[in-house]
Amino acid sequence: MTFCVPPLSGKDEVPRKQGVKSRLASLGQNLTREVNDMVKIDQVELGEFPLLLAPMEDVSDPPFRALCKVQGCDMMYTEFISVEGLIRDAHKSVQKLDIYEEERPIGIQIFGAEIDSMRRAAEIVEEAQPEVLDINYGCPVKKVVCKMAGAGILQDIDRMVKLTDAIVKSTNLPVTVKTRLGWDDKTMFIEEVAERLQDVGIKALSIHGRTRKQMYKGEADWTLIGKIKENPRIHIPIFGNGDIDSPQKAKLYRERYGVDGIMIGRASIGYPWIFREIKHYFATGEILPPPTVEERVAAARQHLNHSIEWKGLKLGVLEMRRHYTNYFRGFPHIKPYRKELVTVHDPAVLHNVLDQIQERYSMHEQTTLV
Ligand SMILES: Cc1cc2nc3c(=O)[nH]c(=O)nc-3n(C[C@H](O)[C@H](O)[C@H](O)COP(=O)(O)O)c2cc1C
């Protein structure tokens, strides 16, 4: 099965890259930390300051990733894949291995707890030929952590290091890790974790600035992420993650914590334009206007079409339901349209509702939606 990511249209094009130092200097800003011109995960070149799409279960599937790619996302990850599911050939797990040429570079993310299963899953992942194999040590969900998978392993750093070592040795792919600051506020060992995981050969580390105990509550704290960047022993890229939802915040955190790139999750859901907005702001210091109603409707339409293509009619329509609210967030009196979008099964009717949204809200765009 193929679906193509359309080429960048003139309108969507992200500004041509220039040296980070000269770009920031031209904006009259001082970078207090050293900035490398090119961020690389092993041999995979990601540009000067990559924006990464966070792995998100039920969200970062191929239809959604295609939308983010067009908007300038530099690297993305699949939804997390259970290694136990993979080695048992479970359909849901295997389907998540689907990756497309247009979305490269991409990392396939796995989670699990047992060395043997992880090794076998790594072999399966290697056959799918992603650029990177990513290990999830950050998922806070109870049924995952109670098996010592995901963030569960933050309770036993020795075990985490041993497991990672085994995976690195068992695959030819560059291995990266995504994790949290620690299990709770008394065990925020991320600085030690970064050194030890680097020592066993991981090629990049993404850190969500919360503990497992916090789940998604409170504000992400990037202080320790910044400290890791100050550690002269650390030479792998460190990607900051947590609560980036605007170009201004991306710039502030980039400068304050000196990270090599930023990983964005929730702010991209129903709003893939976040990538182009951040890129544009970095390059010019200007805030782009928000996407038009036409762009939002076109994105929802493409998302729906690709979901059906990738998951089949029934599931494609059903699973698209969780996304409509986000595409049309803030639209006044959207409720009746949304209600139809989340109850109708026939794609033709769904497209008709999208037509109606476009017609109604385009008229009010200049006044109501600003
Ligand atoms: C719906 C949803 C699904 C997620 N699934 C995953 C996952 O599969 N793997 C993972 O490492 N993190 C997962 N996360 C965590 C995100 O990757 C990210 O670390 C977190 O949302 C914080 O970043 P943000 O503030 O930019 O959203 C998920 C988050 C959300 C909201």
The ligand as a Tripos MOL2 file, in Angstrom:
@<TRIPOS>MOLECULE
LIG
   31    33     1     0     0
SMALL
NO_CHARGES

@<TRIPOS>ATOM
      1 C1         -1.9950   10.3920   23.3510 C.3       1 LIG1
      2 C2         -0.5700   10.2150   23.7700 C.ar      1 LIG1
      3 C3          0.0870    9.0410   23.4580 C.ar      1 LIG1
      4 C4          1.4210    8.8710   23.8180 C.ar      1 LIG1
      5 N1          2.0640    7.7240   23.4420 N.ar      1 LIG1
      6 C5          3.4120    7.6250   23.6400 C.ar      1 LIG1
      7 C6          4.1570    6.5370   23.0980 C.ar      1 LIG1
      8 O1          3.6200    5.6650   22.4090 O.2       1 LIG1
      9 N2          5.4960    6.5050   23.3410 N.ar      1 LIG1
     10 C7          6.1320    7.4730   24.0740 C.ar      1 LIG1
     11 O2          7.3470    7.4090   24.2510 O.2       1 LIG1
     12 N3          5.4450    8.5070   24.5990 N.ar      1 LIG1
     13 C8          4.1300    8.6190   24.3660 C.ar      1 LIG1
     14 N4          3.4580    9.7270   24.8160 N.ar      1 LIG1
     15 C9          4.2150   10.7970   25.4850 C.3       1 LIG1
     16 C10         4.6780   11.8360   24.4540 C.3       1 LIG1
     17 O3          5.5710   11.2520   23.5360 O.3       1 LIG1
     18 C11         5.3690   13.0290   25.1380 C.3       1 LIG1
     19 O4          6.4820   12.5730   25.8420 O.3       1 LIG1
     20 C12         4.4340   13.7590   26.0990 C.3       1 LIG1
     21 O5          3.1630   13.9570   25.5410 O.3       1 LIG1
     22 C13         5.0330   15.1230   26.5180 C.3       1 LIG1
     23 O6          5.2430   15.9330   25.4060 O.3       1 LIG1
     24 P1          4.2040   17.1160   25.0020 P.3       1 LIG1
     25 O7          4.0470   17.9790   26.2040 O.co2     1 LIG1
     26 O8          4.8670   17.8080   23.8440 O.co2     1 LIG1
     27 O9          2.9220   16.4410   24.6460 O.co2     1 LIG1
     28 C14         2.1150    9.8980   24.5090 C.ar      1 LIG1
     29 C15         1.4320   11.0620   24.8190 C.ar      1 LIG1
     30 C16         0.1150   11.2380   24.4640 C.ar      1 LIG1
     31 C17        -0.5760   12.5220   24.7930 C.3       1 LIG1
@<TRIPOS>BOND
     1     1     2 1
     2     2     3 ar
     3     2    30 ar
     4     3     4 ar
     5     4     5 ar
     6     4    28 ar
     7     5     6 ar
     8     6     7 ar
     9     6    13 1
    10     7     8 2
    11     7     9 ar
    12     9    10 ar
    13    10    11 2
    14    10    12 ar
    15    12    13 ar
    16    13    14 ar
    17    14    15 1
    18    14    28 ar
    19    15    16 1
    20    16    17 1
    21    16    18 1
    22    18    19 1
    23    18    20 1
    24    20    21 1
    25    20    22 1
    26    22    23 1
    27    23    24 1
    28    24    25 2
    29    24    26 1
    30    24    27 1
    31    28    29 ar
    32    29    30 ar
    33    30    31 1
@<TRIPOS>SUBSTRUCTURE
     1 LIG1         1 GROUP 0 **** ****
